Amino acid sequence: MAKSINQVIVMGRLTRDPDMRTTPSGKSVTSFSLAVDRQGQDDQADFFDVTAWEKTGELVNRYLSKGRRCLVQGRLRQDSWEDKETGKRRNRIEIVATDVTFLDGPSSGDTSGGGSAQNGGFQAGQNNQSSNQPIADIDDSKPIDLSEIPF
């Protein structure tokens, strides 16, 4: 039998400031919403609700705000419930973030630069250094040797 896959990657702007709260068991969870422009269609966007847990959510809450750009990697989760007022069945699909990459530079007061909140860790570059430092020296003048690619 084939293996199932549930993976999503979206890039957009926050439509509101992140909202962080704590569950009764003490885990922190942050909710936010992304507007993702539709390719080739002016003035149209798709809106996605995103949930980020624990350290990832704490970093999102600390460094992102309405209008900031980010890239979210995660999985889709569907909730179903019965509306108490109307008695109708309701559904909602949200993204549960496993990695959030901050795409804008730091706002005033931030010293983090760009970075990534991934599975509870903040990464700016490779070694928690400022994003202004190069990760690797790349020589664009040489052609790529396809035999060196491992796949």
N, C-alpha and C positions, 0 to 999 in steps of 0.2 A: 504494500500500500504506500502511496505517495505521502511524503511529509507535508504537513500544513505550514503555511507561512502567513504571518500577520505582522507586516512591517509598513510603516508610512514615514515619509520625509516631506515636510512642508517648510516653506520659507515665506515670511511675511512680516507685518508690523502689528504690534500689540494694539488692540482696540480700546483697552482700558488698563489701568494699573493692576499689577498682580494682587491677588487677595490670598494671604496666608492665614491658615488657621491650624488648630491642633485637634487631633482626634481624641476621644476619651482614653485610648490606650497610650497617648503621649506622642504619637507620630505627627510630624508636621506635614501639611499638604498645601500646595499653592495652586490656585486656579487662575487662568488667564485666557484670553481669546486672541486669535490671530486673524487678520485679514490678508488673504492671498489673492493678488491680482490674477485675473484670468488672462492667459497668453493670447495676445492678438485682439482682445476685446477691451476697448477703452471704457473706463468708468464702471467696470464690473469686477466683482471680487467674490470669493467664497470665504465664509467665516467658519472657524473651527474653535471649539472649546478644547482647552488643553489642561491636563492635570499633571503636576510634577511633585513627587514625593520626597520627603526628608531633605538631605543636603542639596540635591538638585533644585528642589523647590525653594529652599532658603536662599540659594544664590540667585535664582531668578527674581525672587522678591527683593533682594538687596540691590541688584545691578540693573534690572530692566524697569521700564515705565512705559506708559502709553506713548505710542508713536515710534518706539525703538524697534529696530529690525532684529530678527533672530531666525535661526534654522532649528527646527525641532525634528528629532528622530524618535520614533516610538512605535506603539502598537495601538490599534483601534479597539475600543471597548464599547459595547452596547448595553444600555440600561433600559429596562421595561418596568412600568408601574401603572397602577390604576389611579387616575386623577380623582381625588376625593370629592371635588366640587361637581364634576360632570359625569363621573363614573366611566369615562372613556379610557381606553388603553392608550398609554403614551410611550414613546420611544425616544431615545437620545443616543447619539453616537459621539464619543469624545476620543481625543488622543491622550494616551498615557505616555508621558515623555520619559525616555531613558537617557536622552542626551539633548541638551540645549546649547547651541553655539551662539554667542553674542556677536552680532555683525557690525554694529556701530562702534565708533570709538568711545572713549569714556566721556561721560557728561561732567559738568563742573563738580568738583569734589571727589570724583571717582579716580582711583589710581590703578584700576585693574586692567585697563586696556581692553581689547577684545579677548575672548576666552571661551571656555566651554564648561558647562556644568554637566558632568557625565558621571552617572552612577555614584553621585555623592562627592565627586572631586572637582575642583576648579582647575582648569588647565589653560594657561595662557602660553602659547607656543608649546614646546615639548617639556620643559623642566620648570614650570611655574614661574617663568621669567616674563618680563615685559614683552608684549607683542611687537615692539619696535625692533627687537633683535632678530637677525635672520636665523631661520631654522636650518637651512642648508644653502651652500653656495651652488647655484645652478648655472651652467654655461649653456646659454641658448644658441650659441654659434655652431655647436656640434650637432649633427643629426642623431636621432635616437636609433640605437642598435636594437632591433626587435628580438634578437637572439638572447639579450640580457634580461628580458622580461620573463619572470618565472611561471607564467601561465599561458 
